[in-house]
Amino acid sequence: MKNSTTKFKSNGEAPPMFENKLLNRLSQTHIATPIIIFFVYATGLLWYTAAKTDIGFWTVVGLFFAGTLAFTFMEYVVHRWVYHPPHGASDKYKEVTYNMHGFHHDYPKDKRRLAMPPVLAVIISTTLLFLFKLIIQEYAFAYLAGFVVGYAMYLVVHYTVHMYPPPKNFLKALWVNHALHHYSKDEVLYGVSQPLWDYVFRTMPKSDRDRKKAVEIVR
């Protein structure tokens, strides 16, 4: 899945992922579409919590941020153990994960494939609503609001680090980290929006030389 520095710096749209034109079109999206969808969805969930439940304000705030933190964990888990096939994975599994994520590693500047297609994202978020409602009942709405805002912010970060030069401040670390993830031979830095879980699971970069290369790439 790892690709070269040259690929990381490449520009332009990728070739079609699927031969079927409709299916290929559904695999693409303007980055603003899912971001708007999930901020509106989160607003609706918070409104419902305020209007239809007796949950207190600070409990809502706590649930919201708990959901956001849960998303960062899910971001790490899915990126590391689903999107990047383990050694010995079947060819079919590798094919599926290539379409889900490996394609992005080969064409990281394809701006129409930097987010999950909205149709699939809405299906997943609706499924999560039913699942969370089953487990934590009326607390699910505020919790899911934080979760989907976490995803929207992840999209903002992911799109920005691929499409724009890094700022001259502490946020530059996000650009460097993601550059390292794309080209390093080591399995590192699966957190895109933040490196919290990379510290927890010890997948921070092990080579100072690689980090220096990443800094050169994002200049």
Residue frames as a rotation matrix with the C-alpha (Angstrom) as fourth column:
MET 1
0.552 0.834 0.000 0.00
0.834 -0.552 0.000 0.00
0.000 0.000 -1.000 0.00
LYS 2
0.326 -0.488 -0.810 2.86
0.220 -0.794 0.567 2.36
-0.919 -0.363 -0.151 0.59
ASN 3
0.778 -0.051 0.627 3.90
0.624 -0.056 -0.779 4.35
0.075 0.997 -0.012 -2.41
SER 4
-0.166 -0.981 0.102 6.82
0.973 -0.180 -0.142 6.48
0.157 0.076 0.985 -3.43
THR 5
-0.361 -0.082 -0.929 7.60
0.429 -0.899 -0.087 10.12
-0.828 -0.430 0.360 -2.78
THR 6
-0.998 -0.036 -0.055 6.95
-0.035 -0.420 0.907 10.79
-0.056 0.907 0.418 -6.47
LYS 7
-0.424 0.905 -0.032 3.41
0.641 0.325 0.695 9.48
0.640 0.275 -0.718 -6.20
PHE 8
-0.035 0.416 -0.909 2.79
0.933 -0.312 -0.179 11.51
-0.358 -0.854 -0.377 -3.08
LYS 9
-0.482 -0.244 -0.842 3.75
0.111 -0.970 0.218 14.67
-0.869 0.012 0.494 -4.95
SER 10
-0.835 0.150 0.529 1.79
0.549 0.160 0.820 13.83
0.038 0.976 -0.216 -8.12
ASN 11
-0.617 0.658 -0.432 -1.12
-0.396 -0.734 -0.551 15.96
-0.680 -0.169 0.714 -9.32
GLY 12
-0.602 0.454 -0.656 -4.24
-0.728 0.025 0.685 15.43
0.328 0.890 0.316 -11.37
GLU 13
0.335 0.844 0.419 -7.23
-0.916 0.396 -0.066 13.13
-0.221 -0.362 0.906 -11.23
ALA 14
-0.544 -0.453 0.706 -6.85
-0.360 0.886 0.292 9.39
-0.758 -0.095 -0.645 -11.05
PRO 15
-0.824 0.302 -0.479 -8.05
-0.374 0.344 0.861 7.07
0.425 0.889 -0.171 -13.81
PRO 16
0.189 0.978 0.088 -11.53
-0.784 0.096 0.613 5.53
0.591 -0.185 0.785 -13.38
MET 17
-0.531 -0.319 0.785 -11.76
-0.787 0.529 -0.317 3.14
-0.314 -0.786 -0.532 -10.46
PHE 18
-0.208 0.572 0.793 -14.64
0.142 0.820 -0.554 1.17
-0.968 -0.002 -0.252 -12.03
GLU 19
-0.922 -0.087 0.377 -15.53
0.373 0.067 0.926 0.41
-0.105 0.994 -0.030 -15.64
ASN 20
0.007 0.994 0.108 -19.21
0.977 -0.029 0.210 1.13
0.212 0.104 -0.972 -14.94
LYS 21
-0.521 -0.268 0.810 -19.62
0.319 -0.942 -0.107 4.90
0.792 0.203 0.576 -15.37
LEU 22
0.454 0.763 0.461 -22.41
-0.235 -0.396 0.888 5.23
0.859 -0.511 0.000 -12.78
LEU 23
0.814 -0.193 -0.548 -20.54
0.556 0.531 0.640 3.20
0.168 -0.825 0.539 -10.18
ASN 24
-0.242 -0.966 0.091 -17.38
0.916 -0.258 -0.307 5.19
0.320 0.010 0.947 -10.85
ARG 25
-0.275 0.215 0.937 -19.28
-0.008 -0.975 0.221 8.47
0.962 0.053 0.270 -10.48
LEU 26
0.772 0.634 0.037 -20.78
-0.077 0.035 0.996 7.30
0.631 -0.772 0.076 -7.18
SER 27
0.459 -0.689 -0.561 -17.26
0.879 0.443 0.175 6.66
0.128 -0.574 0.809 -5.89
GLN 28
-0.611 -0.676 0.412 -16.44
0.638 -0.729 -0.248 10.37
0.468 0.111 0.877 -6.27
THR 29
0.530 0.789 -0.311 -17.61
0.842 -0.445 0.305 13.40
0.102 -0.423 -0.900 -4.33
HIS 30
0.070 -0.423 0.903 -16.86
-0.002 -0.906 -0.424 17.08
0.998 0.028 -0.064 -3.88
ILE 31
-0.672 -0.469 -0.573 -15.37
0.496 0.290 -0.819 17.37
0.550 -0.834 0.038 -0.40
ALA 32
-0.852 0.360 0.379 -17.93
-0.496 -0.785 -0.370 19.99
0.164 -0.504 0.848 0.66
THR 33
-0.081 0.915 -0.396 -20.85
-0.510 0.303 0.805 17.60
0.856 0.267 0.443 0.14
PRO 34
0.139 0.175 -0.975 -20.22
0.580 0.783 0.223 15.16
0.803 -0.596 0.008 3.02
ILE 35
-0.844 -0.476 -0.249 -18.91
0.481 -0.464 -0.744 17.93
0.238 -0.747 0.620 5.29
ILE 36
-0.691 0.663 0.289 -22.16
-0.633 -0.748 0.201 19.91
0.350 -0.044 0.936 4.89
ILE 37
0.102 0.758 -0.644 -24.28
-0.205 0.650 0.732 16.77
0.973 0.058 0.222 5.22
PHE 38
-0.064 -0.170 -0.983 -22.70
0.738 0.655 -0.162 15.79
0.671 -0.736 0.084 8.54
PHE 39
-0.982 -0.189 -0.025 -22.70
0.160 -0.745 -0.648 19.23
0.104 -0.640 0.762 10.10
VAL 40
-0.392 0.914 0.100 -26.42
-0.749 -0.381 0.542 19.52
0.534 0.138 0.834 9.24
TYR 41
0.173 0.411 -0.895 -27.01
0.105 0.896 0.431 15.99
0.979 -0.169 0.112 10.54
ALA 42
-0.580 -0.480 -0.658 -25.19
0.697 0.125 -0.706 16.80
0.421 -0.868 0.262 13.80
THR 43
-0.911 0.300 0.282 -27.22
-0.365 -0.905 -0.219 19.99
0.190 -0.303 0.934 14.22
GLY 44
-0.018 0.962 -0.273 -30.42
-0.609 0.206 0.766 17.99
0.793 0.180 0.582 13.79
LEU 45
0.019 -0.047 -0.999 -29.30
0.508 0.861 -0.031 15.41
0.861 -0.507 0.040 16.33
LEU 46
-0.872 -0.383 -0.304 -28.48
0.458 -0.419 -0.784 18.09
0.173 -0.823 0.541 18.89
TRP 47
-0.640 0.727 0.249 -31.78
-0.667 -0.687 0.289 19.86
0.381 0.019 0.924 18.25
TYR 48
0.173 0.721 -0.671 -33.63
-0.184 0.692 0.698 16.59
0.968 0.003 0.252 18.78
THR 49
-0.377 -0.401 -0.835 -31.74
0.715 0.448 -0.538 16.01
0.589 -0.799 0.118 22.04
ALA 50
-0.999 -0.038 0.016 -32.68
0.022 -0.815 -0.579 19.48
0.035 -0.578 0.815 23.32
ALA 51
-0.503 0.864 -0.024 -36.30
-0.793 -0.450 0.411 19.34
0.345 0.226 0.911 22.14
LYS 52
0.320 0.726 -0.609 -37.25
-0.536 0.669 0.515 15.74
0.781 0.161 0.603 22.83
THR 53
0.119 -0.314 -0.942 -35.21
0.630 0.757 -0.173 14.61
0.767 -0.573 0.288 25.83
ASP 54
0.965 0.213 0.150 -34.58
0.005 -0.589 0.808 15.81
0.261 -0.779 -0.570 29.37
ILE 55
0.344 -0.918 -0.199 -30.80
0.926 0.366 -0.088 15.45
0.154 -0.154 0.976 29.15
GLY 56
0.704 -0.096 -0.704 -28.97
0.317 -0.844 0.432 18.36
-0.636 -0.527 -0.564 30.79
PHE 57
0.922 -0.304 -0.237 -26.77
-0.381 -0.621 -0.685 20.79
0.061 0.722 -0.689 28.88
TRP 58
0.091 -0.981 0.173 -23.44
-0.975 -0.053 0.216 19.66
-0.203 -0.188 -0.961 30.34
THR 59
0.035 -0.002 0.999 -24.33
-0.069 0.998 0.004 16.02
-0.997 -0.069 0.035 29.82
VAL 60
0.921 0.316 0.230 -25.01
0.224 0.055 -0.973 16.82
-0.320 0.947 -0.020 26.17
VAL 61
0.627 -0.759 -0.176 -21.63
-0.769 -0.567 -0.295 18.55
0.124 0.320 -0.939 25.94
GLY 62
-0.139 -0.693 0.707 -19.93
-0.734 0.552 0.396 15.54
-0.665 -0.464 -0.585 27.52
LEU 63
0.367 0.365 0.855 -21.70
0.241 0.851 -0.467 13.12
-0.898 0.378 0.224 25.18
PHE 64
0.985 0.014 -0.171 -20.77
-0.152 -0.397 -0.905 15.23
-0.080 0.918 -0.389 22.17
PHE 65
0.281 -0.958 -0.063 -17.06
-0.954 -0.272 -0.128 15.26
0.105 0.096 -0.990 22.98
ALA 66
-0.107 -0.243 0.964 -17.15
-0.420 0.890 0.178 11.59
-0.901 -0.386 -0.197 23.94
GLY 67
0.745 0.454 0.490 -18.53
0.260 0.478 -0.839 10.88
-0.615 0.752 0.238 20.47
THR 68
0.824 -0.505 -0.257 -15.81
-0.534 -0.539 -0.651 12.98
0.190 0.674 -0.714 18.86
LEU 69
-0.101 -0.880 0.464 -13.12
-0.932 0.247 0.266 11.11
-0.349 -0.406 -0.845 20.82
ALA 70
0.178 0.247 0.953 -14.73
-0.044 0.969 -0.243 7.80
-0.983 0.001 0.183 19.84
PHE 71
0.985 0.167 -0.038 -14.50
-0.037 -0.006 -0.999 8.81
-0.167 0.986 0.000 16.20
THR 72
0.366 -0.918 -0.154 -10.76
-0.922 -0.334 -0.198 9.49
0.130 0.215 -0.968 16.48
PHE 73
-0.267 -0.404 0.875 -10.34
-0.570 0.798 0.195 5.96
-0.777 -0.447 -0.444 17.85
MET 74
0.540 0.554 0.634 -12.48
0.215 0.637 -0.740 4.52
-0.814 0.536 0.225 15.05
GLU 75
0.848 -0.301 -0.436 -10.46
-0.530 -0.504 -0.682 6.54
-0.015 0.810 -0.587 12.52
TYR 76
-0.134 -0.976 0.174 -7.28
-0.974 0.163 0.161 4.88
-0.185 -0.147 -0.972 13.76
VAL 77
-0.199 0.094 0.975 -8.71
-0.257 0.956 -0.145 1.35
-0.946 -0.279 -0.166 14.00
VAL 78
0.774 0.561 0.294 -10.30
0.145 0.296 -0.944 1.36
-0.616 0.773 0.148 10.54
HIS 79
0.718 -0.552 -0.425 -7.29
-0.691 -0.490 -0.531 3.00
0.085 0.675 -0.733 8.90
ARG 80
-0.248 -0.924 0.291 -4.82
-0.946 0.296 0.131 0.59
-0.207 -0.243 -0.948 10.46
TRP 81
-0.669 -0.082 0.739 -6.62
-0.255 0.959 -0.124 -2.75
-0.698 -0.272 -0.662 10.58
VAL 82
0.377 0.812 0.446 -9.21
0.304 0.346 -0.888 -2.49
-0.875 0.470 -0.116 7.79
TYR 83
0.893 0.035 -0.449 -7.77
-0.352 -0.568 -0.744 -0.20
-0.281 0.822 -0.495 5.11
HIS 84
-0.001 -0.951 -0.310 -4.26
-0.978 0.066 -0.199 -1.65
0.210 0.303 -0.930 5.32
PRO 85
0.760 0.427 -0.489 -4.51
-0.389 0.903 0.183 -5.43
0.520 0.052 0.853 4.84
PRO 86
0.491 -0.598 0.633 -2.58
-0.648 0.235 0.724 -7.55
-0.582 -0.766 -0.272 7.32
HIS 87
-0.518 -0.739 -0.431 0.11
-0.855 0.426 0.296 -9.92
-0.035 0.522 -0.852 6.10
GLY 88
-0.960 0.121 0.253 -1.45
0.120 0.993 -0.019 -13.06
-0.253 0.012 -0.967 4.71
ALA 89
-0.163 0.949 -0.271 -4.74
-0.372 -0.314 -0.873 -11.39
-0.914 -0.042 0.404 3.73
SER 90
0.033 0.264 0.964 -6.56
0.685 0.697 -0.214 -12.96
-0.728 0.667 -0.158 0.78
ASP 91
-0.856 -0.347 0.383 -6.37
0.512 -0.471 0.718 -11.48
-0.069 0.811 0.581 -2.70
LYS 92
-0.041 0.929 0.369 -10.08
0.744 -0.218 0.631 -10.66
0.667 0.300 -0.682 -2.54
TYR 93
0.574 0.208 -0.792 -9.64
0.768 -0.473 0.432 -8.77
-0.284 -0.856 -0.431 0.71
LYS 94
-0.428 -0.823 -0.373 -6.72
0.539 -0.563 0.626 -6.86
-0.726 0.067 0.685 -0.78
GLU 95
-0.681 0.241 0.692 -8.82
0.632 -0.286 0.721 -5.99
0.371 0.928 0.043 -3.84
VAL 96
0.414 0.908 -0.066 -11.65
0.786 -0.320 0.529 -4.65
0.459 -0.271 -0.846 -1.69
THR 97
0.502 -0.258 -0.825 -9.37
0.612 -0.569 0.550 -2.58
-0.611 -0.781 -0.128 0.53
TYR 98
-0.659 -0.709 0.252 -7.50
0.672 -0.404 0.620 -1.28
-0.338 0.578 0.743 -2.50
ASN 99
-0.271 0.653 0.708 -10.74
0.637 -0.429 0.640 0.22
0.722 0.624 -0.299 -3.81
MET 100
0.696 0.588 -0.411 -11.54
0.677 -0.348 0.649 1.56
0.238 -0.730 -0.641 -0.35
HIS 101
0.858 -0.394 -0.329 -8.14
-0.024 -0.671 0.741 3.08
-0.512 -0.628 -0.585 0.41
GLY 102
0.036 -0.929 0.368 -5.18
0.578 0.320 0.751 1.75
-0.815 0.186 0.548 -1.57
PHE 103
0.280 0.166 0.946 -6.36
0.928 -0.298 -0.223 3.67
0.245 0.940 -0.238 -4.64
HIS 104
0.990 0.100 0.098 -5.95
0.066 -0.950 0.304 6.85
0.123 -0.295 -0.948 -2.61
HIS 105
0.468 -0.884 -0.027 -2.35
0.089 0.016 0.996 5.91
-0.879 -0.468 0.086 -1.78
ASP 106
-0.179 -0.523 0.834 -1.61
0.890 0.275 0.363 5.60
-0.419 0.807 0.416 -5.48
TYR 107
-0.289 0.175 0.941 -3.41
0.626 -0.709 0.324 8.85
0.724 0.683 0.096 -6.37
PRO 108
-0.322 0.127 -0.938 -3.28
0.924 -0.173 -0.341 11.05
-0.206 -0.977 -0.062 -3.25
LYS 109
-0.874 -0.045 -0.483 -4.01
0.011 -0.997 0.072 14.28
-0.485 0.057 0.873 -5.15
ASP 110
-0.669 0.730 0.138 -7.31
0.354 0.150 0.923 13.11
0.654 0.666 -0.359 -6.62
LYS 111
-0.942 0.195 0.275 -9.49
-0.333 -0.658 -0.676 15.59
0.049 -0.728 0.684 -4.77
ARG 112
-0.065 0.986 -0.155 -12.75
-0.888 0.014 0.460 13.82
0.456 0.167 0.874 -5.66
ARG 113
0.458 0.203 -0.866 -11.74
0.084 0.959 0.269 10.69
0.885 -0.196 0.422 -3.76
LEU 114
-0.681 -0.698 0.220 -10.62
-0.108 -0.201 -0.974 12.18
0.724 -0.687 0.062 -0.46
ALA 115
-0.536 0.577 0.616 -13.90
-0.800 -0.115 -0.589 11.31
-0.269 -0.809 0.523 1.27
MET 116
-0.781 0.396 0.483 -16.22
0.346 0.918 -0.193 8.36
-0.520 0.017 -0.854 1.57
PRO 117
-0.770 0.558 0.310 -19.03
0.185 -0.270 0.945 8.63
0.611 0.785 0.104 -1.01
PRO 118
-0.703 0.483 0.523 -21.98
-0.698 -0.612 -0.373 10.43
0.140 -0.627 0.767 0.65
VAL 119
0.283 0.862 -0.421 -24.48
-0.688 0.488 0.538 7.64
0.669 0.137 0.731 -0.03
LEU 120
0.096 -0.340 -0.935 -22.30
0.377 0.882 -0.282 5.10
0.921 -0.326 0.213 1.79
ALA 121
-0.871 -0.477 0.119 -21.51
0.109 -0.423 -0.900 7.55
0.479 -0.771 0.420 4.59
VAL 122
-0.359 0.829 0.429 -25.21
-0.881 -0.453 0.137 8.26
0.308 -0.329 0.893 5.20
ILE 123
0.450 0.491 -0.745 -26.01
-0.284 0.870 0.402 4.54
0.847 0.030 0.531 5.26
ILE 124
-0.280 -0.662 -0.696 -23.25
0.532 0.496 -0.686 3.92
0.799 -0.562 0.213 7.81
SER 125
-0.924 -0.092 0.371 -24.21
-0.207 -0.696 -0.687 6.88
0.322 -0.712 0.624 10.01
THR 126
0.015 0.993 0.115 -27.88
-0.869 -0.044 0.493 5.83
0.494 -0.107 0.863 9.99
THR 127
0.359 0.016 -0.933 -26.86
0.148 0.986 0.074 2.30
0.921 -0.165 0.352 10.98
LEU 128
-0.685 -0.688 -0.241 -24.79
0.397 -0.075 -0.915 3.77
0.611 -0.722 0.325 13.81
LEU 129
-0.559 0.560 0.611 -27.78
-0.717 -0.697 -0.018 5.77
0.416 -0.448 0.791 15.00
PHE 130
0.523 0.787 -0.328 -29.85
-0.531 0.602 0.597 2.59
0.667 -0.138 0.732 15.39
LEU 131
0.133 -0.564 -0.815 -26.91
0.485 0.754 -0.443 0.80
0.864 -0.337 0.374 17.03
PHE 132
-0.853 -0.478 0.211 -26.16
0.093 -0.536 -0.839 3.60
0.514 -0.696 0.501 19.50
LYS 133
-0.217 0.867 0.448 -29.88
-0.839 -0.401 0.369 4.03
0.499 -0.296 0.814 20.23
LEU 134
0.541 0.387 -0.747 -30.10
-0.086 0.909 0.409 0.35
0.837 -0.156 0.525 21.07
ILE 135
-0.108 -0.727 -0.678 -27.13
0.704 0.425 -0.569 0.56
0.702 -0.539 0.466 23.44
ILE 136
-0.835 -0.336 -0.436 -27.36
0.550 -0.565 -0.615 3.99
-0.040 -0.753 0.657 25.11
GLN 137
0.030 0.997 -0.070 -30.96
0.972 -0.045 -0.230 4.95
-0.232 -0.061 -0.971 24.25
GLU 138
0.867 0.477 0.146 -31.70
0.499 -0.826 -0.263 8.70
-0.005 0.301 -0.954 24.27
TYR 139
0.441 -0.790 -0.426 -28.03
-0.088 -0.511 0.855 9.55
-0.893 -0.339 -0.295 24.86
ALA 140
0.040 -0.442 0.896 -27.30
0.799 0.552 0.237 8.28
-0.600 0.707 0.376 21.35
PHE 141
0.757 0.362 0.544 -28.31
0.644 -0.552 -0.530 11.49
0.109 0.751 -0.651 19.56
ALA 142
0.880 -0.475 -0.030 -25.77
-0.449 -0.849 0.279 13.82
-0.158 -0.232 -0.960 21.19
TYR 143
0.206 -0.822 0.530 -23.11
-0.088 0.524 0.847 11.10
-0.975 -0.221 0.036 21.12
LEU 144
0.196 -0.074 0.978 -23.60
0.884 0.444 -0.143 10.48
-0.424 0.893 0.152 17.39
ALA 145
0.982 0.137 0.129 -23.57
0.177 -0.904 -0.390 14.24
0.063 0.406 -0.912 16.75
GLY 146
0.519 -0.855 -0.006 -20.05
-0.604 -0.371 0.705 14.38
-0.605 -0.362 -0.709 18.15
PHE 147
0.041 -0.476 0.879 -19.08
0.315 0.841 0.441 11.27
-0.948 0.259 0.184 16.21
VAL 148
0.472 0.198 0.859 -20.15
0.871 0.043 -0.489 12.65
-0.134 0.979 -0.152 12.81
VAL 149
0.969 -0.247 -0.021 -18.62
-0.247 -0.967 -0.063 16.06
-0.005 0.066 -0.998 13.53
GLY 150
0.246 -0.910 0.333 -15.41
-0.293 0.257 0.921 14.16
-0.924 -0.324 -0.203 14.25
TYR 151
0.073 -0.162 0.984 -15.70
0.787 0.616 0.043 12.61
-0.613 0.771 0.172 10.79
ALA 152
0.868 0.292 0.402 -16.41
0.483 -0.689 -0.541 15.98
0.119 0.663 -0.739 9.17
MET 153
0.764 -0.640 -0.084 -13.34
-0.532 -0.698 0.480 17.50
-0.366 -0.322 -0.873 10.83
TYR 154
0.046 -0.711 0.701 -11.27
0.195 0.695 0.692 14.52
-0.980 0.104 0.171 9.72
LEU 155
0.432 0.189 0.882 -12.38
0.882 0.118 -0.457 15.25
-0.191 0.975 -0.115 6.14
VAL 156
0.997 -0.079 0.025 -11.39
-0.075 -0.986 -0.146 18.90
0.036 0.143 -0.989 6.51
VAL 157
0.386 -0.912 0.139 -7.91
-0.515 -0.088 0.853 17.93
-0.766 -0.401 -0.503 7.72
HIS 158
0.036 -0.381 0.924 -7.41
0.480 0.818 0.318 15.17
-0.877 0.432 0.212 5.15
TYR 159
0.688 0.275 0.672 -8.43
0.726 -0.277 -0.630 17.36
0.013 0.921 -0.390 2.24
THR 160
0.957 -0.285 -0.049 -6.37
-0.277 -0.953 0.121 20.29
-0.081 -0.102 -0.992 3.46
VAL 161
0.266 -0.930 0.252 -3.13
-0.336 0.155 0.929 18.36
-0.903 -0.332 -0.271 3.95
HIS 162
-0.032 -0.251 0.967 -3.38
0.731 0.654 0.194 16.95
-0.682 0.713 0.162 0.43
MET 163
0.456 0.400 0.795 -4.52
0.878 -0.350 -0.327 20.05
0.148 0.847 -0.511 -1.41
TYR 164
0.901 -0.073 0.428 -2.77
-0.088 -0.996 0.016 22.96
0.426 -0.052 -0.903 0.32
PRO 165
-0.120 -0.990 -0.070 0.76
0.112 0.057 -0.992 23.80
0.986 -0.126 0.104 1.46
PRO 166
0.119 0.154 -0.981 1.39
0.930 0.328 0.164 23.56
0.347 -0.932 -0.104 5.20
PRO 167
0.880 0.176 0.441 1.13
0.022 -0.943 0.331 26.61
0.474 -0.282 -0.834 7.47
LYS 168
-0.176 -0.981 0.076 4.18
0.055 -0.087 -0.995 27.96
0.983 -0.171 0.069 9.25
ASN 169
-0.052 0.180 0.982 2.98
-0.959 -0.283 0.001 26.96
0.278 -0.942 0.188 12.71
PHE 170
-0.561 -0.242 0.792 2.44
-0.639 0.735 -0.228 23.88
-0.527 -0.634 -0.567 14.89
LEU 171
0.493 0.842 0.218 -0.26
-0.449 0.461 -0.766 22.55
-0.745 0.280 0.605 12.52
LYS 172
0.176 -0.525 -0.833 2.47
-0.965 0.076 -0.251 21.75
0.195 0.848 -0.493 10.00
ALA 173
-0.653 -0.436 0.619 2.98
-0.625 0.772 -0.115 18.52
-0.428 -0.462 -0.777 11.98
LEU 174
0.272 0.832 0.484 -0.25
-0.216 0.543 -0.812 17.17
-0.938 0.116 0.327 10.44
TRP 175
0.771 -0.072 -0.633 1.20
-0.637 -0.073 -0.768 17.60
0.010 0.995 -0.102 6.93
VAL 176
-0.272 -0.959 -0.078 4.48
-0.936 0.282 -0.212 15.97
0.225 0.015 -0.974 7.95
ASN 177
-0.430 0.156 0.889 2.73
-0.494 0.783 -0.377 13.05
-0.756 -0.601 -0.259 9.67
HIS 178
0.616 0.753 0.231 0.52
-0.207 0.439 -0.874 12.29
-0.760 0.491 0.426 6.70
ALA 179
0.510 -0.548 -0.663 3.44
-0.822 -0.083 -0.563 12.53
0.254 0.832 -0.493 4.30
LEU 180
-0.551 -0.727 0.410 5.25
-0.824 0.552 -0.128 9.99
-0.133 -0.408 -0.903 6.44
HIS 181
-0.013 0.638 0.770 2.24
-0.303 0.732 -0.611 7.68
-0.953 -0.241 0.184 6.36
HIS 182
0.829 0.456 -0.323 2.13
-0.405 0.091 -0.910 7.81
-0.386 0.885 0.260 2.58
TYR 183
0.598 -0.612 -0.518 5.74
-0.572 0.128 -0.811 7.05
0.562 0.781 -0.273 1.77
SER 184
-0.152 -0.724 0.673 7.45
-0.982 0.187 -0.021 5.48
-0.110 -0.664 -0.740 4.79
LYS 185
-0.343 -0.048 -0.938 8.18
-0.382 0.920 0.093 1.77
0.858 0.390 -0.334 4.60
ASP 186
-0.989 0.031 -0.144 7.29
0.145 0.381 -0.913 1.49
0.027 -0.924 -0.382 8.26
GLU 187
-0.141 0.990 -0.006 3.66
0.683 0.102 0.724 1.06
0.717 0.098 -0.690 9.27
VAL 188
-0.741 -0.262 -0.619 3.20
0.644 -0.538 -0.543 4.43
-0.191 -0.801 0.567 10.95
LEU 189
-0.865 0.261 -0.428 0.83
-0.164 -0.954 -0.252 7.31
-0.474 -0.148 0.868 11.62
TYR 190
-0.671 0.702 0.237 -2.65
0.699 0.493 0.517 5.99
0.246 0.513 -0.822 10.98
GLY 191
0.156 0.697 -0.700 -4.26
0.750 -0.545 -0.376 8.97
-0.643 -0.466 -0.607 12.68
VAL 192
-0.224 -0.171 0.959 -4.96
0.878 -0.462 0.123 11.68
0.422 0.870 0.253 10.10
SER 193
0.531 0.533 0.659 -6.82
0.227 -0.839 0.495 14.33
0.816 -0.113 -0.567 12.07
GLN 194
0.530 -0.419 0.737 -4.53
-0.834 -0.413 0.365 13.86
0.151 -0.809 -0.569 15.10
PRO 195
-0.143 -0.693 -0.707 -1.77
-0.450 0.681 -0.577 11.50
0.881 0.236 -0.410 16.30
LEU 196
0.119 0.208 0.971 -3.30
-0.991 -0.029 0.128 10.63
0.055 -0.978 0.202 19.70
TRP 197
0.843 0.338 0.418 -3.83
-0.402 0.912 0.074 6.92
-0.356 -0.231 0.906 19.05
ASP 198
0.625 -0.732 -0.272 -0.49
-0.017 0.335 -0.942 6.59
0.781 0.593 0.197 17.27
TYR 199
-0.278 -0.682 0.676 1.11
-0.768 -0.265 -0.583 7.50
0.577 -0.682 -0.450 20.59
VAL 200
0.301 0.492 0.817 -1.14
-0.894 0.444 0.062 5.04
-0.332 -0.749 0.574 22.45
PHE 201
0.930 0.155 0.334 -0.45
-0.048 0.950 -0.308 2.15
-0.365 0.270 0.891 20.05
ARG 202
0.153 -0.987 -0.043 3.18
-0.115 -0.061 0.992 3.12
-0.982 -0.147 -0.123 19.39
THR 203
0.315 -0.041 0.948 2.89
0.897 0.339 -0.283 3.70
-0.310 0.940 0.143 15.66
MET 204
0.820 -0.230 -0.525 4.73
-0.263 -0.965 0.011 6.99
-0.509 0.129 -0.851 15.66
PRO 205
0.796 -0.532 -0.289 7.69
-0.231 0.175 -0.957 7.11
0.560 0.829 0.017 13.20
LYS 206
0.851 -0.518 -0.079 10.81
0.378 0.501 0.779 5.29
-0.364 -0.693 0.622 14.31
SER 207
0.002 -0.886 0.463 13.25
0.996 0.042 0.076 6.97
-0.087 0.461 0.883 11.93
ASP 208
0.168 -0.046 -0.985 14.43
0.225 -0.971 0.084 10.59
-0.960 -0.236 -0.153 12.18
ARG 209
-0.851 -0.525 -0.025 15.62
0.061 -0.145 0.988 10.27
-0.522 0.839 0.155 8.58
ASP 210
-0.478 0.761 0.439 12.09
0.857 0.293 0.424 9.53
0.194 0.579 -0.792 7.39
ARG 211
0.408 0.650 -0.640 10.73
0.772 -0.620 -0.137 12.53
-0.486 -0.439 -0.756 9.29
LYS 212
-0.276 -0.591 -0.758 13.33
-0.006 -0.787 0.617 14.78
-0.961 0.175 0.214 7.66
LYS 213
-0.928 -0.006 0.373 12.27
0.363 0.216 0.907 13.46
-0.085 0.976 -0.198 4.24
ALA 214
-0.037 0.998 0.041 8.63
0.998 0.035 0.047 14.17
0.046 0.043 -0.998 5.06
VAL 215
0.245 0.052 -0.968 9.49
0.400 -0.915 0.052 17.74
-0.883 -0.400 -0.245 6.03
GLU 216
-0.765 -0.580 -0.280 11.17
-0.053 -0.377 0.925 18.18
-0.642 0.722 0.257 2.65
ILE 217
-0.690 0.551 0.470 8.10
0.718 0.434 0.545 16.83
0.096 0.713 -0.694 0.83
VAL 218
0.269 0.945 -0.187 5.63
0.962 -0.273 0.004 19.22
-0.047 -0.181 -0.982 2.42
ARG 219
-0.408 -0.457 -0.791 7.71
0.419 -0.863 0.282 22.38
-0.811 -0.217 0.544 1.95
